[in-house]
Every structure is written in C-alpha cells, then in structure tokens.
Amino acid sequence: MLTLSSAAVVAAVALIVPLTLNLARIRVPSIVVEILFGILIGPQVLKWARLDEPVQVLAMIGLAFLLLLAGLEIEFERLRGKVLRLTSVAFAASFTIAIAVGYLLHADSLVQSPLLIAVILSATSLGVILPVLKDSGQLDTPFGQVVVAGASIAEVVPIVLLSLLFSEHAAGVGSQLALLLMFLVFVATTALVISRAERSRRLALVLVGLQETTAEIRVRGAFALLLLFAALATTFGLEAILGAFLAGAILKLLDRDQDMTHTLFKVKLQAVGFGVFIPFFFISTGMNLDVRSLEHLSILVKVPIFLTALLVVRAVPALFYRSLAQRRSQLVAAGLLQATSLSIPVVAGRIGVDLGLIQSGNYAALIAAGLLSVLLFPILATPRLLASGQPRPARRTRQ
C-alpha cells in the first residue's frame, strides 16, 4: 500500500530549509542544506523518511525539472564569435586535463572509470555562477559573458556525453551516436513545428487568452514537452536528463516573441520546479548517500582529492580568458566559479553507481567534494570580482 508519510517529511524539510537559512541569515546555497537534511532524515541517521515509490517519482520529476531550468539558463546569444572560440578551446583543454586526471586516479585505484570521472570533473553549475556574476556587476561585461558562455558549454557537453557514453540502455558508441542524431532530428523537427504553430494568429490569441486562466496553458505545454522529450530520450536509448535539458533549451530558443510571451512564464516554471519538485531530488539524494562510508579514512581522504581535481580541471583553462580580463583577480575568480559543480556530479555519479562504475563510498566522497565547491569557491571568488570592478591604481613614476 502506498503511503505519503515519507513524502510529507521531505516536503516539510523543503519548507524548513529556506526559512531557516533566511532567519539565521546564513549565506549558503539551499541545495547544499537540502542534501545535508536529506542525510539527517534518511535511513542512515534519524530514519524519519525512506526512499519509497512516491518520493522516488517526485525526485525523478524534480531531476527533470532541474535539467529543464538548466536548459532555460543557456545564453545562446553569448555563444558566438570570439567568445565561442575562446570557451570552446578552454573546454577542450579542460576535458583533456580531466581525462589525464581520470587516468591518474584510476592508476591509484581511486576510481573505476577514468572517462566517467572526466565527464564529471569537466562540468560546471551555471545556476550557481549566474547569481554571483550578477551580484558583482560582472554579468554584462565582456569578461562576464565569456565566463557564462564557458559555463554553458561545460553544462551542455557533459550531459550529451553522459547520454552518449553512459546510458543504461547503451549498445555501443556507434549505435548511441546514431540514436543521438535521430533524437536530435526529432527535437529539431518538434521545435520547427512549434515555431510555425506560434505564427498562427488564431493560436496566438488562444494562448494569450489561456495563459492567465486556470489552464496556465504555457506551463502545461512546457511540462508536456519536458515529459515527451524525457520519455523519448529513454526510448532512443539515451538518458532522460538529455531530453529534459533539450526541452529547456528549445523553450529558451522559442520563447522570444514579446507579443505572445508572458513575462512571468519563466518565473512560473521556476516556481513549479524549485517550489515543488526539485527539493525532492536533492533531499532524496542526501537520503540515498552512503554517508557511513565517510567514516573510513580511505574514503574520507578522497574528498580533498576530488575537490582538488575539480579545481585543477576547471580552473586552469580560465587562463584562456586573459585577453578579456582586466586583472589577474578576474582570472582567479573565473577559475573558482568554473570549478563550482554539484548538479552534474550528483546526476552522473548516480548513473555511475547504477552501472557499477562508481562505488557508493566514492559517490559519497564525490558529492561531499561538490558540496564543498559550492560552499567555498563562490565565496572566494566574490571579493576578487568586486575588486576587479574598481579602477586600477595609478603607477608611481620613478623620480
């Protein structure tokens, strides 16, 4: 018999976390605290909640919504010209370093799959970077644009690689590549159909008329597109996260008609995602972590190793941005921000555990490193970004 008791506990935690952070004035990303609370209420500590079917379903939808909103964050207009060239070269260098680090870790028996760990280490959390750049006044500067573009690539490519190389339904790289191309053709065709349908004056009037009623037609359409792409991705032998991400990217590309689009469309999607489903994903992630393995020194020492690897892989390629940086402090800040990563390690690590490529203890250490990156790196980067906005002091001339 299905029960909603565990789901109720998770929902209560999702409510308590932001209230606690705000009342205590603690400047920590809520997803970090949600994972920690998930560990606390889970089967390994207080045992208040368990990963039953309702929690798993809500968490699965939460993951899909997380990737949908990630797709909506991609700044396509920034991915062009010099910015695209710089960020593409920088990511290629980052992934090369990641593969080298992966094989070093594999040689020391720290990881089982060098390629999977390379994909994980090469990823960046764009959703964490954007608020930091915006608050520091760097978002619309040439330097801020290249950082956002670099983070966008470092979010898109790892998701594609995960579906291409590490899907549970994989049948060889060649077959997966063919299926990926077929799926992309379907996505492009769907986008074209939606784009042409939006040009219909009659349909436009219907959409405008329904978007502020209980129909919430745009939100329903986005949710239908999300589930359609996620379901078809698995049908094509790919990961559902790729379909969810592409659904967000398609909405971002199509959602440009100011006459038709309601200004609160994205806000409504964020309200549904972050207000309802996404907390279930992060809290259930904490509930599912093998935290007891961190009691062993052999696992605990991997946390700083993974954190250092993350910093090396993503921070060093920031040197490619020096032509757009005014100060060295900006390059340091860019490296720290690009090394901030949690969502992809959580998702990819879970896939690795399911495929037998990552041990549960190593997964816990990897998530701990991701938590530390989200906690520490933006804090260390912010003063450097703020300082970079100040004019350079005049050099003294020798008498």
RODO-2510 file (C-alpha; in nm, 4 decimals, decimal comma):
residues 399
     n   res          X          Y          Z
     1     m     0,0000     0,0000     0,0000
     2     l     0,1344     0,3396    -0,0989
     3     t     0,1823     0,5934     0,1754
     4     l     0,2730     0,9623     0,1601
     5     s     0,4350     0,9803     0,5037
     6     s     0,7924     0,9964     0,3703
     7     a     0,6894     1,2440     0,1003
     8     a     0,5309     1,4604     0,3710
     9     v     0,8552     1,4607     0,5714
    10     v     1,0559     1,5582     0,2628
    11     a     0,8060     1,8345     0,1794
    12     a     0,8357     1,9653     0,5357
    13     v     1,2161     1,9730     0,5068
    14     a     1,1865     2,1562     0,1735
    15     l     0,9800     2,4199     0,3542
    16     i     1,2044     2,4444     0,6598
    17     v     1,5379     2,4819     0,4769
    18     p     1,4855     2,8252     0,3119
    19     l     1,3086     2,9590     0,6223
    20     t     1,5989     2,8525     0,8429
    21     l     1,8615     2,9943     0,6101
    22     n     1,6792     3,3263     0,5853
    23     l     1,6010     3,3654     0,9549
    24     a     1,9557     3,2710     1,0537
    25     r     2,0975     3,4881     0,7714
    26     i     2,3212     3,2045     0,6527
    27     r     2,4544     3,2657     0,3007
    28     v     2,4696     2,9047     0,1836
    29     p     2,3060     2,7645    -0,1329
    30     s     1,9850     2,5897    -0,0316
    31     i     2,0667     2,2781    -0,2357
    32     v     2,3634     2,2127    -0,0079
    33     v     2,1471     2,2258     0,3035
    34     e     1,8762     2,0166     0,1359
    35     i     2,1254     1,7356     0,0740
    36     l     2,2521     1,7611     0,4328
    37     f     1,8962     1,7493     0,5688
    38     g     1,8294     1,4523     0,3423
    39     i     2,1188     1,2706     0,5094
    40     l     1,9785     1,3647     0,8507
    41     i     1,6197     1,2427     0,7971
    42     g     1,7227     0,9430     0,5869
    43     p     1,7590     0,5769     0,6769
    44     q     2,1204     0,6144     0,7967
    45     v     2,0603     0,8730     1,0715
    46     l     1,7147     0,9638     1,2101
    47     k     1,5189     0,7265     0,9840
    48     w     1,2240     0,9661     0,9579
    49     a     1,1796     0,9052     0,5863
    50     r     1,2666     0,6411     0,3306
    51     l     1,3070     0,6298    -0,0441
    52     d     0,9673     0,4786    -0,1182
    53     e     0,7878     0,4968    -0,4526
    54     p     0,6179     0,8385    -0,4075
    55     v     0,9465     1,0028    -0,3053
    56     q     1,1320     0,8404    -0,5958
    57     v     0,8715     0,9542    -0,8510
    58     l     0,8705     1,3122    -0,7187
    59     a     1,2516     1,3106    -0,7136
    60     m     1,2603     1,1864    -1,0745
    61     i     1,0324     1,4709    -1,1836
    62     g     1,2492     1,7071    -0,9775
    63     l     1,5592     1,5967    -1,1682
    64     a     1,3769     1,6505    -1,4973
    65     f     1,2719     1,9995    -1,3894
    66     l     1,6265     2,0793    -1,2764
    67     l     1,7588     1,9982    -1,6232
    68     l     1,4702     2,1841    -1,7894
    69     l     1,5570     2,5002    -1,5970
    70     a     1,9262     2,4442    -1,6711
    71     g     1,8398     2,4465    -2,0413
    72     l     1,6487     2,7708    -1,9894
    73     e     1,9619     2,9280    -1,8392
    74     i     2,1743     2,8764    -2,1516
    75     e     2,2652     3,2133    -2,3000
    76     f     2,2646     3,1253    -2,6714
    77     e     2,3207     3,4841    -2,7794
    78     r     2,6566     3,4821    -2,5989
    79     l     2,7775     3,1703    -2,7812
    80     r     2,9188     3,3357    -3,0904
    81     g     3,2352     3,4878    -3,2379
    82     k     3,5417     3,5281    -3,0208
    83     v     3,3558     3,4235    -2,7077
    84     l     3,2576     3,0895    -2,8623
    85     r     3,6116     3,0272    -2,9875
    86     l     3,7679     3,1037    -2,6503
    87     t     3,5228     2,8959    -2,4499
    88     s     3,5378     2,6021    -2,6914
    89     v     3,9182     2,5892    -2,6740
    90     a     3,9066     2,6310    -2,2966
    91     f     3,6598     2,3440    -2,2556
    92     a     3,8643     2,1215    -2,4872
    93     a     4,1678     2,1912    -2,2675
    94     s     3,9597     2,1289    -1,9559
    95     f     3,8344     1,7935    -2,0816
    96     t     4,1866     1,6905    -2,1842
    97     i     4,3093     1,7680    -1,8335
    98     a     4,0073     1,5834    -1,6915
    99     i     4,0916     1,2680    -1,8859
   100     a     4,4536     1,2848    -1,7658
   101     v     4,3353     1,3317    -1,4059
   102     g     4,0875     1,0470    -1,4504
   103     y     4,3596     0,8065    -1,5580
   104     l     4,5843     0,9207    -1,2719
   105     l     4,3047     0,8499    -1,0248
   106     h     4,2396     0,5174    -1,1955
   107     a     4,6069     0,4227    -1,1743
   108     d     4,5919     0,4793    -0,7980
   109     s     4,2726     0,2686    -0,7803
   110     l     4,0723     0,5724    -0,6644
   111     v     3,8180     0,5450    -0,9477
   112     q     3,6980     0,2649    -1,1736
   113     s     3,6054     0,4603    -1,4876
   114     p     3,8516     0,7344    -1,5932
   115     l     3,6186     0,8588    -1,8683
   116     l     3,3163     0,8921    -1,6402
   117     i     3,5139     1,0825    -1,3780
   118     a     3,6484     1,3054    -1,6584
   119     v     3,2930     1,3899    -1,7644
   120     i     3,2003     1,4674    -1,4039
   121     l     3,5059     1,6844    -1,3366
   122     s     3,4599     1,8862    -1,6585
   123     a     3,1115     2,0078    -1,5604
   124     t     3,0137     2,3450    -1,4138
   125     s     2,6953     2,4555    -1,2344
   126     l     2,5724     2,7507    -1,4411
   127     g     2,2889     2,8146    -1,1966
   128     v     2,5410     2,8913    -0,9205
   129     i     2,7626     3,1136    -1,1368
   130     l     2,4908     3,3461    -1,2707
   131     p     2,3815     3,4979    -0,9358
   132     v     2,7441     3,5559    -0,8300
   133     l     2,8299     3,7386    -1,1534
   134     k     2,5077     3,9386    -1,1382
   135     d     2,5567     4,0474    -0,7765
   136     s     2,9145     4,1566    -0,8509
   137     g     2,8110     4,3631    -1,1539
   138     q     3,0150     4,1481    -1,3946
   139     l     2,7358     3,9635    -1,5754
   140     d     2,7063     4,2025    -1,8718
   141     t     3,0781     4,2775    -1,9082
   142     p     3,2837     4,1069    -2,1835
   143     f     3,4578     3,9048    -1,9146
   144     g     3,1307     3,8032    -1,7506
   145     q     2,9914     3,6971    -2,0863
   146     v     3,2830     3,4658    -2,1581
   147     v     3,2522     3,3070    -1,8129
   148     v     2,8801     3,2449    -1,8654
   149     a     2,9448     3,1069    -2,2141
   150     g     3,2160     2,8776    -2,0792
   151     a     2,9870     2,7535    -1,8048
   152     s     2,7097     2,6959    -2,0594
   153     i     2,9340     2,4723    -2,2688
   154     a     3,0530     2,2943    -1,9544
   155     e     2,6917     2,2132    -1,8714
   156     v     2,5738     2,1089    -2,2170
   157     v     2,8636     1,8859    -2,3254
   158     p     2,8802     1,6663    -2,0105
   159     i     2,5055     1,5978    -2,0378
   160     v     2,5445     1,4924    -2,4022
   161     l     2,8465     1,2767    -2,3181
   162     l     2,6597     1,1081    -2,0336
   163     s     2,3777     1,0099    -2,2683
   164     l     2,6152     0,9070    -2,5439
   165     l     2,8631     0,7028    -2,3387
   166     f     2,6963     0,6026    -2,0134
   167     s     2,3295     0,5396    -2,0785
   168     e     2,1859     0,2316    -1,9069
   169     h     2,0492     0,1304    -2,2479
   170     a     2,3775     0,1832    -2,4331
   171     a     2,4550    -0,0617    -2,7148
   172     g     2,7912     0,0713    -2,8318
   173     v     2,9179     0,4201    -2,9136
   174     g     2,8353     0,3922    -3,2848
   175     s     2,4780     0,2849    -3,2167
   176     q     2,4380     0,5500    -2,9476
   177     l     2,5673     0,8195    -3,1812
   178     a     2,3158     0,7174    -3,4480
   179     l     2,0356     0,7201    -3,1920
   180     l     2,1518     1,0582    -3,0634
   181     l     2,1426     1,2053    -3,4133
   182     m     1,7950     1,0620    -3,4702
   183     f     1,6756     1,2082    -3,1423
   184     l     1,8255     1,5493    -3,2243
   185     v     1,6483     1,5429    -3,5608
   186     f     1,3217     1,4739    -3,3789
   187     v     1,3890     1,7587    -3,1354
   188     a     1,4691     1,9988    -3,4199
   189     t     1,1547     1,8928    -3,6074
   190     t     0,9435     1,9464    -3,2965
   191     a     1,0969     2,2904    -3,2460
   192     l     1,0209     2,3803    -3,6090
   193     v     0,6587     2,2660    -3,5750
   194     i     0,6118     2,4664    -3,2541
   195     s     0,7764     2,7718    -3,4099
   196     r     0,5443     2,7632    -3,7113
   197     a     0,2383     2,6973    -3,4948
   198     e     0,3186     3,0067    -3,2878
   199     r     0,2957     3,2188    -3,6032
   200     s    -0,0716     3,1359    -3,6337
   201     r    -0,2638     3,4464    -3,5352
   202     r    -0,5594     3,2424    -3,4138
   203     l    -0,3442     3,0160    -3,1987
   204     a    -0,1587     3,3183    -3,0607
   205     l    -0,4836     3,4721    -2,9436
   206     v    -0,5873     3,1439    -2,7815
   207     l    -0,2545     3,1138    -2,5981
   208     v    -0,2703     3,4710    -2,4729
   209     g    -0,6269     3,4161    -2,3586
   210     l    -0,5462     3,0972    -2,1663
   211     q    -0,2104     3,1841    -2,0111
   212     e    -0,3634     3,3800    -1,7214
   213     t    -0,6527     3,1423    -1,6545
   214     t    -0,6583     2,8192    -1,4550
   215     a    -0,5477     2,6481    -1,7778
   216     e    -0,1948     2,8003    -1,7392
   217     i    -0,1511     2,6818    -2,0946
   218     r     0,2163     2,7730    -2,1312
   219     v     0,3167     2,5926    -1,8126
   220     r     0,1189     2,2866    -1,9210
   221     g     0,2830     2,2989    -2,2616
   222     a     0,6308     2,3206    -2,1078
   223     f     0,5568     2,0276    -1,8761
   224     a     0,4220     1,8191    -2,1642
   225     l     0,7317     1,8985    -2,3725
   226     l     0,9541     1,8062    -2,0770
   227     l     0,7962     1,4649    -2,0251
   228     l     0,7758     1,3985    -2,4010
   229     f     1,1439     1,4630    -2,4605
   230     a     1,2496     1,2773    -2,1443
   231     a     1,0397     0,9734    -2,2360
   232     l     1,1569     0,9705    -2,5980
   233     a     1,5209     1,0061    -2,4912
   234     t     1,4946     0,6793    -2,2993
   235     t     1,3105     0,5238    -2,5961
   236     f     1,6072     0,6184    -2,8160
   237     g     1,8402     0,4509    -2,5651
   238     l     1,9635     0,7822    -2,4181
   239     e     1,9384     0,9321    -2,0719
   240     a     1,6163     1,1130    -1,9766
   241     i     1,8251     1,4057    -1,8489
   242     l     1,9264     1,4876    -2,2083
   243     g     1,5633     1,5085    -2,3151
   244     a     1,4777     1,7285    -2,0161
   245     f     1,7700     1,9590    -2,0853
   246     l     1,6841     1,9915    -2,4548
   247     a     1,3239     2,0719    -2,3643
   248     g     1,4511     2,3714    -2,1662
   249     a     1,6869     2,4734    -2,4461
   250     i     1,4043     2,4584    -2,7027
   251     l     1,1814     2,6722    -2,4815
   252     k     1,4665     2,9219    -2,4454
   253     l     1,5103     2,9443    -2,8231
   254     l     1,1383     2,9690    -2,8999
   255     d     1,0392     3,1969    -2,6139
   256     r     1,1391     3,5239    -2,7830
   257     d     0,8145     3,6684    -2,9141
   258     q     0,7448     3,9607    -2,6795
   259     d     0,3905     3,9978    -2,8129
   260     m     0,2991     3,6400    -2,7245
   261     t     0,5189     3,5521    -2,4303
   262     h     0,4032     3,6339    -2,0825
   263     t     0,6745     3,7987    -1,8750
   264     l     0,6137     3,5585    -1,5855
   265     f     0,6411     3,2374    -1,7899
   266     k     0,9910     3,1536    -1,6687
   267     v     0,9032     3,2635    -1,3162
   268     k     0,6095     3,0211    -1,3145
   269     l     0,8289     2,7336    -1,4286
   270     q     1,0829     2,8168    -1,1587
   271     a     0,8022     2,8284    -0,9035
   272     v     0,6846     2,4810    -1,0021
   273     g     1,0377     2,3417    -1,0221
   274     f     1,2102     2,4948    -0,7204
   275     g     0,8896     2,5268    -0,5193
   276     v     0,7673     2,1693    -0,5584
   277     f     0,9773     1,9082    -0,7345
   278     i     1,3478     1,9971    -0,7317
   279     p     1,3838     1,9907    -0,3489
   280     f     1,2641     1,6290    -0,3603
   281     f     1,5562     1,5434    -0,5884
   282     f     1,8261     1,6978    -0,3688
   283     i     1,6779     1,5819    -0,0375
   284     s     1,6374     1,2272    -0,1711
   285     t     1,9995     1,2448    -0,2920
   286     g     2,1074     1,3029     0,0671
   287     m     1,8819     1,0212     0,1857
   288     n     2,0457     0,7855    -0,0636
   289     l     2,4082     0,8752     0,0149
   290     d     2,6232     0,6129     0,1858
   291     v     2,7499     0,8622     0,4451
   292     r     2,8674     0,5898     0,6799
   293     s     3,1402     0,5103     0,4299
   294     l     3,2918     0,8535     0,5030
   295     e     3,3774     0,7234     0,8491
   296     h     3,6512     0,5223     0,6824
   297     l     3,9722     0,7169     0,6306
   298     s     4,0278     0,5557     0,2901
   299     i     3,7042     0,7160     0,1656
   300     l     3,7312     1,0432     0,3586
   301     v     4,0716     1,1288     0,2092
   302     k     3,9156     1,1145    -0,1371
   303     v     3,7064     1,4246    -0,0639
   304     p     4,0004     1,6728    -0,0833
   305     i     4,1425     1,4720    -0,3757
   306     f     3,8197     1,5095    -0,5755
   307     l     3,7912     1,8757    -0,4745
   308     t     4,1474     1,9456    -0,5898
   309     a     4,0865     1,7567    -0,9136
   310     l     3,7749     1,9646    -0,9760
   311     l     3,9689     2,2845    -0,9176
   312     v     4,2566     2,1845    -1,1463
   313     v     4,0344     2,0642    -1,4310
   314     r     3,8064     2,3679    -1,4433
   315     a     4,0244     2,6495    -1,3052
   316     v     4,3366     2,6136    -1,5198
   317     p     4,1536     2,6653    -1,8551
   318     a     4,0340     3,0059    -1,7280
   319     l     4,3777     3,1283    -1,8399
   320     f     4,2362     3,1281    -2,1943
   321     y     4,0178     3,4240    -2,0895
   322     r     4,3100     3,6520    -2,0098
   323     s     4,2568     3,8636    -2,3243
   324     l     3,9195     3,9751    -2,1841
   325     a     4,0297     4,0113    -1,8225
   326     q     4,1310     4,3455    -1,6778
   327     r     4,3021     4,1975    -1,3745
   328     r     4,4521     3,8685    -1,2640
   329     s     4,1921     3,8600    -0,9885
   330     q     3,9269     3,8097    -1,2571
   331     l     4,1038     3,5020    -1,3911
   332     v     4,1277     3,3584    -1,0407
   333     a     3,7589     3,4302    -0,9849
   334     a     3,6655     3,2713    -1,3188
   335     g     3,8629     2,9588    -1,2316
   336     l     3,6960     2,9304    -0,8913
   337     l     3,3479     2,9797    -1,0360
   338     q     3,4032     2,7288    -1,3151
   339     a     3,5163     2,4743    -1,0559
   340     t     3,1803     2,5076    -0,8798
   341     s     2,9852     2,1938    -0,9595
   342     l     2,7209     1,9873    -0,7842
   343     s     2,4231     1,9018    -1,0060
   344     i     2,6183     1,7021    -1,2677
   345     p     2,8267     1,5122    -1,0072
   346     v     2,5005     1,4167    -0,8323
   347     v     2,3323     1,3017    -1,1542
   348     a     2,6343     1,1443    -1,3246
   349     g     2,7535     0,9845    -1,0028
   350     r     2,4139     0,8218    -0,9543
   351     i     2,4301     0,6858    -1,3092
   352     g     2,7800     0,5530    -1,2363
   353     v     2,6592     0,3766    -0,9215
   354     d     2,3680     0,2185    -1,1107
   355     l     2,6067     0,0970    -1,3843
   356     g     2,8568    -0,0371    -1,1320
   357     l     3,1230     0,2141    -1,2392
   358     i     3,1357     0,4063    -0,9097
   359     q     3,1329     0,2567    -0,5618
   360     s     2,8801     0,4020    -0,3192
   361     g     3,1594     0,5244    -0,0907
   362     n     3,3339     0,7057    -0,3762
   363     y     2,9992     0,8566    -0,4764
   364     a     2,9566     0,9956    -0,1250
   365     a     3,3086     1,1422    -0,1361
   366     l     3,2399     1,2947    -0,4786
   367     i     2,9175     1,4600    -0,3565
   368     a     3,0993     1,5873    -0,0469
   369     a     3,3582     1,7491    -0,2758
   370     g     3,0790     1,9021    -0,4846
   371     l     2,9155     2,0414    -0,1705
   372     l     3,2444     2,1992    -0,0650
   373     s     3,2927     2,3512    -0,4114
   374     v     2,9511     2,5186    -0,3922
   375     l     3,0187     2,6380    -0,0386
   376     l     3,3757     2,7642    -0,0800
   377     f     3,4531     2,8649    -0,4374
   378     p     3,1826     3,1335    -0,4898
   379     i     3,2725     3,2873    -0,1523
   380     l     3,6408     3,3006    -0,2506
   381     a     3,5590     3,4354    -0,5980
   382     t     3,3234     3,7184    -0,4946
   383     p     3,5835     3,9572    -0,3408
   384     r     3,8015     3,9195    -0,6495
   385     l     3,5106     4,0013    -0,8797
   386     l     3,4160     4,3053    -0,6740
   387     a     3,7780     4,4224    -0,6684
   388     s     3,8023     4,3823    -1,0459
   389     g     3,5334     4,6424    -1,0912
   390     q     3,7454     4,9096    -0,9249
   391     p     3,9791     5,1279    -1,1294
   392     r     4,3436     5,0337    -1,1317
   393     p     4,5618     5,2469    -0,9089
   394     a     4,7978     5,4786    -1,0939
   395     r     5,1559     5,3597    -1,1105
   396     r     5,4141     5,5726    -0,9425
   397     t     5,6829     5,7059    -1,1707
   398     r     6,0377     5,6994    -1,0546
   399     q     6,1941     6,0388    -0,9951
***
